[in-house]
Amino acid sequence: MHSRIGVTLLLITGNLIFLQAQNVAELDRRNGFKSIKLGSPIDSIKGAVLKKEFLEKEEFSARLY
């Protein structure tokens, strides 16, 4: 019984090593992700629709897309 649990935990932790997120250096090298470029205005992104403009904490203007 204990060996099954140990084997199961070993398989789960072994597979987690392969589930790493994309490296940030790769995003920096390509200057973004797919058609989204870092630092580009939201208006230039295809499909972005302004839903609401509001004040955050009654002080900062903000937009929800």
CHARMM-style PDB file with segment names, atoms N, HN, CA, C and O in Angstrom:
ATOM      1  N   MET     1       0.820  -1.196   0.000  1.00  0.00      PROA
ATOM      2  CA  MET     1       0.000   0.000   0.000  1.00  0.00      PROA
ATOM      3  C   MET     1       0.868   1.265   0.000  1.00  0.00      PROA
ATOM      4  O   MET     1       0.634   2.188  -0.781  1.00  0.00      PROA
ATOM      5  N   HSD     2       1.864   1.294   0.879  1.00  0.00      PROA
ATOM      6  HN  HSD     2       2.054   0.545   1.514  1.00  0.00      PROA
ATOM      7  CA  HSD     2       2.735   2.463   0.959  1.00  0.00      PROA
ATOM      8  C   HSD     2       3.605   2.599  -0.285  1.00  0.00      PROA
ATOM      9  O   HSD     2       3.960   3.712  -0.672  1.00  0.00      PROA
ATOM     10  N   SER     3       3.945   1.497  -0.903  1.00  0.00      PROA
ATOM     11  HN  SER     3       3.656   0.593  -0.589  1.00  0.00      PROA
ATOM     12  CA  SER     3       4.772   1.574  -2.104  1.00  0.00      PROA
ATOM     13  C   SER     3       3.992   2.164  -3.278  1.00  0.00      PROA
ATOM     14  O   SER     3       4.561   2.863  -4.117  1.00  0.00      PROA
ATOM     15  N   ARG     4       2.687   1.883  -3.335  1.00  0.00      PROA
ATOM     16  HN  ARG     4       2.224   1.315  -2.654  1.00  0.00      PROA
ATOM     17  CA  ARG     4       1.860   2.472  -4.398  1.00  0.00      PROA
ATOM     18  C   ARG     4       1.801   3.984  -4.257  1.00  0.00      PROA
ATOM     19  O   ARG     4       1.899   4.709  -5.247  1.00  0.00      PROA
ATOM     20  N   ILE     5       1.643   4.456  -3.041  1.00  0.00      PROA
ATOM     21  HN  ILE     5       1.563   3.868  -2.236  1.00  0.00      PROA
ATOM     22  CA  ILE     5       1.594   5.897  -2.802  1.00  0.00      PROA
ATOM     23  C   ILE     5       2.935   6.526  -3.175  1.00  0.00      PROA
ATOM     24  O   ILE     5       2.978   7.589  -3.795  1.00  0.00      PROA
ATOM     25  N   GLY     6       4.021   5.867  -2.795  1.00  0.00      PROA
ATOM     26  HN  GLY     6       3.986   5.004  -2.291  1.00  0.00      PROA
ATOM     27  CA  GLY     6       5.348   6.385  -3.121  1.00  0.00      PROA
ATOM     28  C   GLY     6       5.587   6.454  -4.612  1.00  0.00      PROA
ATOM     29  O   GLY     6       6.134   7.437  -5.114  1.00  0.00      PROA
ATOM     30  N   VAL     7       5.179   5.413  -5.328  1.00  0.00      PROA
ATOM     31  HN  VAL     7       4.735   4.615  -4.921  1.00  0.00      PROA
ATOM     32  CA  VAL     7       5.356   5.386  -6.776  1.00  0.00      PROA
ATOM     33  C   VAL     7       4.498   6.462  -7.429  1.00  0.00      PROA
ATOM     34  O   VAL     7       4.944   7.134  -8.359  1.00  0.00      PROA
ATOM     35  N   THR     8       3.274   6.627  -6.946  1.00  0.00      PROA
ATOM     36  HN  THR     8       2.913   6.081  -6.190  1.00  0.00      PROA
ATOM     37  CA  THR     8       2.382   7.648  -7.491  1.00  0.00      PROA
ATOM     38  C   THR     8       2.964   9.041  -7.280  1.00  0.00      PROA
ATOM     39  O   THR     8       2.977   9.855  -8.204  1.00  0.00      PROA
ATOM     40  N   LEU     9       3.440   9.319  -6.082  1.00  0.00      PROA
ATOM     41  HN  LEU     9       3.429   8.658  -5.331  1.00  0.00      PROA
ATOM     42  CA  LEU     9       4.044  10.623  -5.812  1.00  0.00      PROA
ATOM     43  C   LEU     9       5.289  10.851  -6.653  1.00  0.00      PROA
ATOM     44  O   LEU     9       5.529  11.964  -7.120  1.00  0.00      PROA
ATOM     45  N   LEU    10       6.076   9.815  -6.848  1.00  0.00      PROA
ATOM     46  HN  LEU    10       5.881   8.911  -6.468  1.00  0.00      PROA
ATOM     47  CA  LEU    10       7.270   9.926  -7.679  1.00  0.00      PROA
ATOM     48  C   LEU    10       6.904  10.252  -9.127  1.00  0.00      PROA
ATOM     49  O   LEU    10       7.562  11.077  -9.761  1.00  0.00      PROA
ATOM     50  N   LEU    11       5.865   9.614  -9.649  1.00  0.00      PROA
ATOM     51  HN  LEU    11       5.331   8.944  -9.134  1.00  0.00      PROA
ATOM     52  CA  LEU    11       5.435   9.893 -11.022  1.00  0.00      PROA
ATOM     53  C   LEU    11       4.897  11.313 -11.163  1.00  0.00      PROA
ATOM     54  O   LEU    11       5.172  11.988 -12.155  1.00  0.00      PROA
ATOM     55  N   ILE    12       4.135  11.764 -10.177  1.00  0.00      PROA
ATOM     56  HN  ILE    12       3.912  11.215  -9.371  1.00  0.00      PROA
ATOM     57  CA  ILE    12       3.566  13.114 -10.244  1.00  0.00      PROA
ATOM     58  C   ILE    12       4.677  14.151 -10.193  1.00  0.00      PROA
ATOM     59  O   ILE    12       4.699  15.066 -11.016  1.00  0.00      PROA
ATOM     60  N   THR    13       5.601  14.029  -9.241  1.00  0.00      PROA
ATOM     61  HN  THR    13       5.583  13.285  -8.572  1.00  0.00      PROA
ATOM     62  CA  THR    13       6.668  15.021  -9.129  1.00  0.00      PROA
ATOM     63  C   THR    13       7.631  14.947 -10.313  1.00  0.00      PROA
ATOM     64  O   THR    13       8.188  15.969 -10.714  1.00  0.00      PROA
ATOM     65  N   GLY    14       7.830  13.777 -10.867  1.00  0.00      PROA
ATOM     66  HN  GLY    14       7.377  12.948 -10.541  1.00  0.00      PROA
ATOM     67  CA  GLY    14       8.690  13.646 -12.036  1.00  0.00      PROA
ATOM     68  C   GLY    14       8.107  14.344 -13.242  1.00  0.00      PROA
ATOM     69  O   GLY    14       8.846  14.926 -14.037  1.00  0.00      PROA
ATOM     70  N   ASN    15       6.789  14.297 -13.397  1.00  0.00      PROA
ATOM     71  HN  ASN    15       6.189  13.824 -12.751  1.00  0.00      PROA
ATOM     72  CA  ASN    15       6.138  14.946 -14.534  1.00  0.00      PROA
ATOM     73  C   ASN    15       6.060  16.457 -14.373  1.00  0.00      PROA
ATOM     74  O   ASN    15       5.987  17.177 -15.368  1.00  0.00      PROA
ATOM     75  N   LEU    16       6.075  16.948 -13.144  1.00  0.00      PROA
ATOM     76  HN  LEU    16       6.135  16.363 -12.335  1.00  0.00      PROA
ATOM     77  CA  LEU    16       6.004  18.393 -12.926  1.00  0.00      PROA
ATOM     78  C   LEU    16       7.249  19.103 -13.442  1.00  0.00      PROA
ATOM     79  O   LEU    16       7.192  20.284 -13.785  1.00  0.00      PROA
ATOM     80  N   ILE    17       8.355  18.405 -13.498  1.00  0.00      PROA
ATOM     81  HN  ILE    17       8.401  17.446 -13.219  1.00  0.00      PROA
ATOM     82  CA  ILE    17       9.591  19.007 -14.007  1.00  0.00      PROA
ATOM     83  C   ILE    17       9.421  19.431 -15.465  1.00  0.00      PROA
ATOM     84  O   ILE    17       9.985  20.439 -15.888  1.00  0.00      PROA
ATOM     85  N   PHE    18       8.650  18.670 -16.229  1.00  0.00      PROA
ATOM     86  HN  PHE    18       8.192  17.851 -15.885  1.00  0.00      PROA
ATOM     87  CA  PHE    18       8.470  18.954 -17.654  1.00  0.00      PROA
ATOM     88  C   PHE    18       7.409  20.018 -17.919  1.00  0.00      PROA
ATOM     89  O   PHE    18       7.241  20.437 -19.065  1.00  0.00      PROA
ATOM     90  N   LEU    19       6.690  20.466 -16.893  1.00  0.00      PROA
ATOM     91  HN  LEU    19       6.826  20.126 -15.963  1.00  0.00      PROA
ATOM     92  CA  LEU    19       5.611  21.437 -17.071  1.00  0.00      PROA
ATOM     93  C   LEU    19       6.049  22.858 -16.751  1.00  0.00      PROA
ATOM     94  O   LEU    19       5.268  23.621 -16.183  1.00  0.00      PROA
ATOM     95  N   GLN    20       7.256  23.229 -17.094  1.00  0.00      PROA
ATOM     96  HN  GLN    20       7.890  22.609 -17.555  1.00  0.00      PROA
ATOM     97  CA  GLN    20       7.754  24.564 -16.819  1.00  0.00      PROA
ATOM     98  C   GLN    20       7.168  25.557 -17.819  1.00  0.00      PROA
ATOM     99  O   GLN    20       6.927  25.227 -18.980  1.00  0.00      PROA
ATOM    100  N   ALA    21       6.942  26.793 -17.336  1.00  0.00      PROA
ATOM    101  HN  ALA    21       7.138  27.062 -16.393  1.00  0.00      PROA
ATOM    102  CA  ALA    21       6.409  27.847 -18.199  1.00  0.00      PROA
ATOM    103  C   ALA    21       7.476  28.304 -19.180  1.00  0.00      PROA
ATOM    104  O   ALA    21       8.653  27.974 -19.031  1.00  0.00      PROA
ATOM    105  N   GLN    22       7.058  29.069 -20.188  1.00  0.00      PROA
ATOM    106  HN  GLN    22       6.102  29.338 -20.309  1.00  0.00      PROA
ATOM    107  CA  GLN    22       7.992  29.569 -21.181  1.00  0.00      PROA
ATOM    108  C   GLN    22       8.983  30.522 -20.522  1.00  0.00      PROA
ATOM    109  O   GLN    22       8.610  31.310 -19.653  1.00  0.00      PROA
ATOM    110  N   ASN    23      10.201  30.449 -20.921  1.00  0.00      PROA
ATOM    111  HN  ASN    23      10.504  29.809 -21.627  1.00  0.00      PROA
ATOM    112  CA  ASN    23      11.266  31.261 -20.365  1.00  0.00      PROA
ATOM    113  C   ASN    23      11.049  32.727 -20.722  1.00  0.00      PROA
ATOM    114  O   ASN    23      10.738  33.044 -21.870  1.00  0.00      PROA
ATOM    115  N   VAL    24      11.211  33.632 -19.741  1.00  0.00      PROA
ATOM    116  HN  VAL    24      11.464  33.374 -18.809  1.00  0.00      PROA
ATOM    117  CA  VAL    24      11.036  35.063 -19.968  1.00  0.00      PROA
ATOM    118  C   VAL    24      12.061  35.586 -20.967  1.00  0.00      PROA
ATOM    119  O   VAL    24      11.767  36.500 -21.738  1.00  0.00      PROA
ATOM    120  N   ALA    25      13.251  35.017 -20.957  1.00  0.00      PROA
ATOM    121  HN  ALA    25      13.489  34.275 -20.331  1.00  0.00      PROA
ATOM    122  CA  ALA    25      14.284  35.452 -21.906  1.00  0.00      PROA
ATOM    123  C   ALA    25      13.824  35.231 -23.349  1.00  0.00      PROA
ATOM    124  O   ALA    25      14.140  36.024 -24.235  1.00  0.00      PROA
ATOM    125  N   GLU    26      13.082  34.158 -23.577  1.00  0.00      PROA
ATOM    126  HN  GLU    26      12.825  33.513 -22.857  1.00  0.00      PROA
ATOM    127  CA  GLU    26      12.565  33.892 -24.926  1.00  0.00      PROA
ATOM    128  C   GLU    26      11.563  34.968 -25.344  1.00  0.00      PROA
ATOM    129  O   GLU    26      11.576  35.410 -26.493  1.00  0.00      PROA
ATOM    130  N   LEU    27      10.699  35.392 -24.424  1.00  0.00      PROA
ATOM    131  HN  LEU    27      10.689  35.033 -23.490  1.00  0.00      PROA
ATOM    132  CA  LEU    27       9.740  36.466 -24.732  1.00  0.00      PROA
ATOM    133  C   LEU    27      10.470  37.782 -25.003  1.00  0.00      PROA
ATOM    134  O   LEU    27      10.091  38.528 -25.905  1.00  0.00      PROA
ATOM    135  N   ASP    28      11.507  38.064 -24.228  1.00  0.00      PROA
ATOM    136  HN  ASP    28      11.815  37.458 -23.495  1.00  0.00      PROA
ATOM    137  CA  ASP    28      12.302  39.281 -24.460  1.00  0.00      PROA
ATOM    138  C   ASP    28      12.985  39.238 -25.821  1.00  0.00      PROA
ATOM    139  O   ASP    28      13.040  40.245 -26.528  1.00  0.00      PROA
ATOM    140  N   ARG    29      13.499  38.077 -26.181  1.00  0.00      PROA
ATOM    141  HN  ARG    29      13.454  37.260 -25.607  1.00  0.00      PROA
ATOM    142  CA  ARG    29      14.189  37.941 -27.465  1.00  0.00      PROA
ATOM    143  C   ARG    29      13.236  38.189 -28.624  1.00  0.00      PROA
ATOM    144  O   ARG    29      13.599  38.834 -29.607  1.00  0.00      PROA
ATOM    145  N   ARG    30      12.008  37.672 -28.509  1.00  0.00      PROA
ATOM    146  HN  ARG    30      11.713  37.148 -27.710  1.00  0.00      PROA
ATOM    147  CA  ARG    30      11.031  37.841 -29.586  1.00  0.00      PROA
ATOM    148  C   ARG    30      10.223  39.124 -29.448  1.00  0.00      PROA
ATOM    149  O   ARG    30       9.403  39.437 -30.312  1.00  0.00      PROA
ATOM    150  N   ASN    31      10.449  39.877 -28.360  1.00  0.00      PROA
ATOM    151  HN  ASN    31      11.115  39.623 -27.658  1.00  0.00      PROA
ATOM    152  CA  ASN    31       9.730  41.123 -28.097  1.00  0.00      PROA
ATOM    153  C   ASN    31       8.225  40.917 -27.997  1.00  0.00      PROA
ATOM    154  O   ASN    31       7.459  41.749 -28.483  1.00  0.00      PROA
ATOM    155  N   GLY    32       7.790  39.832 -27.380  1.00  0.00      PROA
ATOM    156  HN  GLY    32       8.413  39.156 -26.985  1.00  0.00      PROA
ATOM    157  CA  GLY    32       6.374  39.612 -27.171  1.00  0.00      PROA
ATOM    158  C   GLY    32       5.970  38.174 -27.369  1.00  0.00      PROA
ATOM    159  O   GLY    32       6.789  37.260 -27.286  1.00  0.00      PROA
ATOM    160  N   PHE    33       4.675  37.987 -27.635  1.00  0.00      PROA
ATOM    161  HN  PHE    33       4.009  38.729 -27.702  1.00  0.00      PROA
ATOM    162  CA  PHE    33       4.107  36.665 -27.796  1.00  0.00      PROA
ATOM    163  C   PHE    33       3.158  36.675 -28.980  1.00  0.00      PROA
ATOM    164  O   PHE    33       2.183  37.427 -28.994  1.00  0.00      PROA
ATOM    165  N   LYS    34       3.437  35.850 -29.963  1.00  0.00      PROA
ATOM    166  HN  LYS    34       4.229  35.239 -29.952  1.00  0.00      PROA
ATOM    167  CA  LYS    34       2.650  35.772 -31.203  1.00  0.00      PROA
ATOM    168  C   LYS    34       2.499  37.150 -31.804  1.00  0.00      PROA
ATOM    169  O   LYS    34       3.501  37.760 -32.174  1.00  0.00      PROA
ATOM    170  N   SER    35       1.277  37.669 -31.920  1.00  0.00      PROA
ATOM    171  HN  SER    35       0.463  37.173 -31.620  1.00  0.00      PROA
ATOM    172  CA  SER    35       1.077  38.978 -32.553  1.00  0.00      PROA
ATOM    173  C   SER    35       1.095  40.117 -31.542  1.00  0.00      PROA
ATOM    174  O   SER    35       0.970  41.278 -31.933  1.00  0.00      PROA
ATOM    175  N   ILE    36       1.247  39.819 -30.247  1.00  0.00      PROA
ATOM    176  HN  ILE    36       1.348  38.876 -29.929  1.00  0.00      PROA
ATOM    177  CA  ILE    36       1.270  40.853 -29.213  1.00  0.00      PROA
ATOM    178  C   ILE    36       2.725  41.211 -28.926  1.00  0.00      PROA
ATOM    179  O   ILE    36       3.513  40.354 -28.525  1.00  0.00      PROA
ATOM    180  N   LYS    37       3.075  42.469 -29.131  1.00  0.00      PROA
ATOM    181  HN  LYS    37       2.435  43.165 -29.457  1.00  0.00      PROA
ATOM    182  CA  LYS    37       4.439  42.939 -28.894  1.00  0.00      PROA
ATOM    183  C   LYS    37       4.495  43.690 -27.572  1.00  0.00      PROA
ATOM    184  O   LYS    37       3.567  44.426 -27.233  1.00  0.00      PROA
ATOM    185  N   LEU    38       5.579  43.507 -26.824  1.00  0.00      PROA
ATOM    186  HN  LEU    38       6.332  42.910 -27.099  1.00  0.00      PROA
ATOM    187  CA  LEU    38       5.739  44.181 -25.547  1.00  0.00      PROA
ATOM    188  C   LEU    38       5.774  45.691 -25.743  1.00  0.00      PROA
ATOM    189  O   LEU    38       6.438  46.190 -26.652  1.00  0.00      PROA
ATOM    190  N   GLY    39       5.063  46.408 -24.896  1.00  0.00      PROA
ATOM    191  HN  GLY    39       4.523  46.002 -24.158  1.00  0.00      PROA
ATOM    192  CA  GLY    39       5.047  47.856 -24.949  1.00  0.00      PROA
ATOM    193  C   GLY    39       4.088  48.444 -25.964  1.00  0.00      PROA
ATOM    194  O   GLY    39       3.993  49.667 -26.073  1.00  0.00      PROA
ATOM    195  N   SER    40       3.373  47.616 -26.710  1.00  0.00      PROA
ATOM    196  HN  SER    40       3.450  46.623 -26.621  1.00  0.00      PROA
ATOM    197  CA  SER    40       2.439  48.148 -27.704  1.00  0.00      PROA
ATOM    198  C   SER    40       1.146  48.579 -27.013  1.00  0.00      PROA
ATOM    199  O   SER    40       0.740  47.973 -26.021  1.00  0.00      PROA
ATOM    200  N   PRO    41       0.501  49.620 -27.533  1.00  0.00      PROA
ATOM    201  CA  PRO    41      -0.762  50.068 -26.932  1.00  0.00      PROA
ATOM    202  C   PRO    41      -1.866  49.031 -27.147  1.00  0.00      PROA
ATOM    203  O   PRO    41      -1.867  48.309 -28.144  1.00  0.00      PROA
ATOM    204  N   ILE    42      -2.792  48.970 -26.212  1.00  0.00      PROA
ATOM    205  HN  ILE    42      -2.791  49.557 -25.402  1.00  0.00      PROA
ATOM    206  CA  ILE    42      -3.863  47.979 -26.276  1.00  0.00      PROA
ATOM    207  C   ILE    42      -4.737  48.186 -27.515  1.00  0.00      PROA
ATOM    208  O   ILE    42      -5.317  47.231 -28.031  1.00  0.00      PROA
ATOM    209  N   ASP    43      -4.831  49.426 -27.990  1.00  0.00      PROA
ATOM    210  HN  ASP    43      -4.360  50.201 -27.570  1.00  0.00      PROA
ATOM    211  CA  ASP    43      -5.659  49.699 -29.168  1.00  0.00      PROA
ATOM    212  C   ASP    43      -5.139  48.998 -30.417  1.00  0.00      PROA
ATOM    213  O   ASP    43      -5.899  48.773 -31.359  1.00  0.00      PROA
ATOM    214  N   SER    44      -3.852  48.649 -30.439  1.00  0.00      PROA
ATOM    215  HN  SER    44      -3.234  48.832 -29.674  1.00  0.00      PROA
ATOM    216  CA  SER    44      -3.287  47.996 -31.617  1.00  0.00      PROA
ATOM    217  C   SER    44      -3.513  46.480 -31.621  1.00  0.00      PROA
ATOM    218  O   SER    44      -3.199  45.816 -32.608  1.00  0.00      PROA
ATOM    219  N   ILE    45      -4.049  45.931 -30.538  1.00  0.00      PROA
ATOM    220  HN  ILE    45      -4.304  46.471 -29.736  1.00  0.00      PROA
ATOM    221  CA  ILE    45      -4.284  44.491 -30.434  1.00  0.00      PROA
ATOM    222  C   ILE    45      -5.635  44.152 -31.065  1.00  0.00      PROA
ATOM    223  O   ILE    45      -6.665  44.712 -30.690  1.00  0.00      PROA
ATOM    224  N   LYS    46      -5.616  43.237 -32.016  1.00  0.00      PROA
ATOM    225  HN  LYS    46      -4.779  42.782 -32.321  1.00  0.00      PROA
ATOM    226  CA  LYS    46      -6.840  42.843 -32.709  1.00  0.00      PROA
ATOM    227  C   LYS    46      -7.788  42.154 -31.722  1.00  0.00      PROA
ATOM    228  O   LYS    46      -7.385  41.243 -30.998  1.00  0.00      PROA
ATOM    229  N   GLY    47      -9.037  42.594 -31.700  1.00  0.00      PROA
ATOM    230  HN  GLY    47      -9.364  43.333 -32.289  1.00  0.00      PROA
ATOM    231  CA  GLY    47     -10.048  41.985 -30.847  1.00  0.00      PROA
ATOM    232  C   GLY    47     -10.217  42.662 -29.501  1.00  0.00      PROA
ATOM    233  O   GLY    47     -11.137  42.316 -28.759  1.00  0.00      PROA
ATOM    234  N   ALA    48      -9.361  43.618 -29.157  1.00  0.00      PROA
ATOM    235  HN  ALA    48      -8.614  43.900 -29.760  1.00  0.00      PROA
ATOM    236  CA  ALA    48      -9.487  44.325 -27.880  1.00  0.00      PROA
ATOM    237  C   ALA    48     -10.632  45.322 -27.979  1.00  0.00      PROA
ATOM    238  O   ALA    48     -10.668  46.153 -28.887  1.00  0.00      PROA
ATOM    239  N   VAL    49     -11.568  45.232 -27.038  1.00  0.00      PROA
ATOM    240  HN  VAL    49     -11.539  44.557 -26.301  1.00  0.00      PROA
ATOM    241  CA  VAL    49     -12.741  46.095 -27.040  1.00  0.00      PROA
ATOM    242  C   VAL    49     -12.824  46.797 -25.683  1.00  0.00      PROA
ATOM    243  O   VAL    49     -12.791  46.145 -24.639  1.00  0.00      PROA
ATOM    244  N   LEU    50     -12.931  48.117 -25.702  1.00  0.00      PROA
ATOM    245  HN  LEU    50     -12.957  48.646 -26.550  1.00  0.00      PROA
ATOM    246  CA  LEU    50     -13.060  48.891 -24.474  1.00  0.00      PROA
ATOM    247  C   LEU    50     -14.429  48.614 -23.862  1.00  0.00      PROA
ATOM    248  O   LEU    50     -15.458  48.855 -24.493  1.00  0.00      PROA
ATOM    249  N   LYS    51     -14.435  48.107 -22.628  1.00  0.00      PROA
ATOM    250  HN  LYS    51     -13.598  47.912 -22.116  1.00  0.00      PROA
ATOM    251  CA  LYS    51     -15.692  47.804 -21.945  1.00  0.00      PROA
ATOM    252  C   LYS    51     -16.089  48.909 -20.983  1.00  0.00      PROA
ATOM    253  O   LYS    51     -17.273  49.205 -20.824  1.00  0.00      PROA
ATOM    254  N   LYS    52     -15.082  49.531 -20.328  1.00  0.00      PROA
ATOM    255  HN  LYS    52     -14.120  49.291 -20.457  1.00  0.00      PROA
ATOM    256  CA  LYS    52     -15.428  50.497 -19.306  1.00  0.00      PROA
ATOM    257  C   LYS    52     -14.229  51.375 -18.971  1.00  0.00      PROA
ATOM    258  O   LYS    52     -13.100  50.891 -18.896  1.00  0.00      PROA
ATOM    259  N   GLU    53     -14.479  52.683 -18.768  1.00  0.00      PROA
ATOM    260  HN  GLU    53     -15.396  53.076 -18.829  1.00  0.00      PROA
ATOM    261  CA  GLU    53     -13.471  53.606 -18.252  1.00  0.00      PROA
ATOM    262  C   GLU    53     -13.898  54.009 -16.852  1.00  0.00      PROA
ATOM    263  O   GLU    53     -15.077  54.275 -16.615  1.00  0.00      PROA
ATOM    264  N   PHE    54     -12.938  54.057 -15.908  1.00  0.00      PROA
ATOM    265  HN  PHE    54     -11.980  53.841 -16.101  1.00  0.00      PROA
ATOM    266  CA  PHE    54     -13.290  54.369 -14.527  1.00  0.00      PROA
ATOM    267  C   PHE    54     -12.082  54.924 -13.791  1.00  0.00      PROA
ATOM    268  O   PHE    54     -10.973  54.941 -14.326  1.00  0.00      PROA
ATOM    269  N   LEU    55     -12.302  55.381 -12.554  1.00  0.00      PROA
ATOM    270  HN  LEU    55     -13.202  55.367 -12.119  1.00  0.00      PROA
ATOM    271  CA  LEU    55     -11.219  55.852 -11.696  1.00  0.00      PROA
ATOM    272  C   LEU    55     -10.898  54.751 -10.685  1.00  0.00      PROA
ATOM    273  O   LEU    55     -11.778  54.281  -9.963  1.00  0.00      PROA
ATOM    274  N   GLU    56      -9.654  54.357 -10.646  1.00  0.00      PROA
ATOM    275  HN  GLU    56      -8.940  54.739 -11.233  1.00  0.00      PROA
ATOM    276  CA  GLU    56      -9.194  53.366  -9.671  1.00  0.00      PROA
ATOM    277  C   GLU    56      -8.835  54.091  -8.384  1.00  0.00      PROA
ATOM    278  O   GLU    56      -8.052  55.041  -8.405  1.00  0.00      PROA
ATOM    279  N   LYS    57      -9.393  53.659  -7.276  1.00  0.00      PROA
ATOM    280  HN  LYS    57     -10.028  52.887  -7.259  1.00  0.00      PROA
ATOM    281  CA  LYS    57      -9.174  54.258  -5.953  1.00  0.00      PROA
ATOM    282  C   LYS    57      -9.508  55.744  -5.963  1.00  0.00      PROA
ATOM    283  O   LYS    57      -8.877  56.536  -5.263  1.00  0.00      PROA
ATOM    284  N   GLU    58     -10.507  56.117  -6.765  1.00  0.00      PROA
ATOM    285  HN  GLU    58     -11.020  55.473  -7.334  1.00  0.00      PROA
ATOM    286  CA  GLU    58     -10.979  57.502  -6.861  1.00  0.00      PROA
ATOM    287  C   GLU    58      -9.879  58.483  -7.263  1.00  0.00      PROA
ATOM    288  O   GLU    58      -9.992  59.680  -7.000  1.00  0.00      PROA
ATOM    289  N   GLU    59      -8.813  57.984  -7.898  1.00  0.00      PROA
ATOM    290  HN  GLU    59      -8.720  57.012  -8.111  1.00  0.00      PROA
ATOM    291  CA  GLU    59      -7.690  58.867  -8.227  1.00  0.00      PROA
ATOM    292  C   GLU    59      -7.094  58.592  -9.596  1.00  0.00      PROA
ATOM    293  O   GLU    59      -6.808  59.537 -10.333  1.00  0.00      PROA
ATOM    294  N   PHE    60      -6.895  57.335  -9.962  1.00  0.00      PROA
ATOM    295  HN  PHE    60      -7.127  56.568  -9.364  1.00  0.00      PROA
ATOM    296  CA  PHE    60      -6.174  56.976 -11.183  1.00  0.00      PROA
ATOM    297  C   PHE    60      -7.146  56.568 -12.270  1.00  0.00      PROA
ATOM    298  O   PHE    60      -8.024  55.737 -12.042  1.00  0.00      PROA
ATOM    299  N   SER    61      -6.991  57.160 -13.474  1.00  0.00      PROA
ATOM    300  HN  SER    61      -6.277  57.835 -13.658  1.00  0.00      PROA
ATOM    301  CA  SER    61      -7.866  56.764 -14.568  1.00  0.00      PROA
ATOM    302  C   SER    61      -7.440  55.372 -15.054  1.00  0.00      PROA
ATOM    303  O   SER    61      -6.250  55.076 -15.160  1.00  0.00      PROA
ATOM    304  N   ALA    62      -8.432  54.530 -15.346  1.00  0.00      PROA
ATOM    305  HN  ALA    62      -9.399  54.771 -15.260  1.00  0.00      PROA
ATOM    306  CA  ALA    62      -8.166  53.165 -15.766  1.00  0.00      PROA
ATOM    307  C   ALA    62      -9.179  52.759 -16.824  1.00  0.00      PROA
ATOM    308  O   ALA    62     -10.259  53.341 -16.921  1.00  0.00      PROA
ATOM    309  N   ARG    63      -8.822  51.759 -17.613  1.00  0.00      PROA
ATOM    310  HN  ARG    63      -7.944  51.286 -17.535  1.00  0.00      PROA
ATOM    311  CA  ARG    63      -9.712  51.245 -18.662  1.00  0.00      PROA
ATOM    312  C   ARG    63      -9.750  49.722 -18.580  1.00  0.00      PROA
ATOM    313  O   ARG    63      -8.731  49.069 -18.350  1.00  0.00      PROA
ATOM    314  N   LEU    64     -10.924  49.182 -18.770  1.00  0.00      PROA
ATOM    315  HN  LEU    64     -11.752  49.712 -18.957  1.00  0.00      PROA
ATOM    316  CA  LEU    64     -11.102  47.740 -18.776  1.00  0.00      PROA
ATOM    317  C   LEU    64     -11.408  47.310 -20.202  1.00  0.00      PROA
ATOM    318  O   LEU    64     -12.388  47.756 -20.800  1.00  0.00      PROA
ATOM    319  N   TYR    65     -10.556  46.435 -20.744  1.00  0.00      PROA
ATOM    320  HN  TYR    65      -9.760  46.073 -20.259  1.00  0.00      PROA
ATOM    321  CA  TYR    65     -10.738  45.944 -22.110  1.00  0.00      PROA
ATOM    322  C   TYR    65     -11.213  44.523 -22.079  1.00  0.00      PROA
ATOM    323  OT1 TYR    65     -11.429  43.922 -23.131  1.00  0.00      PROA
TER     324      TYR     65
END
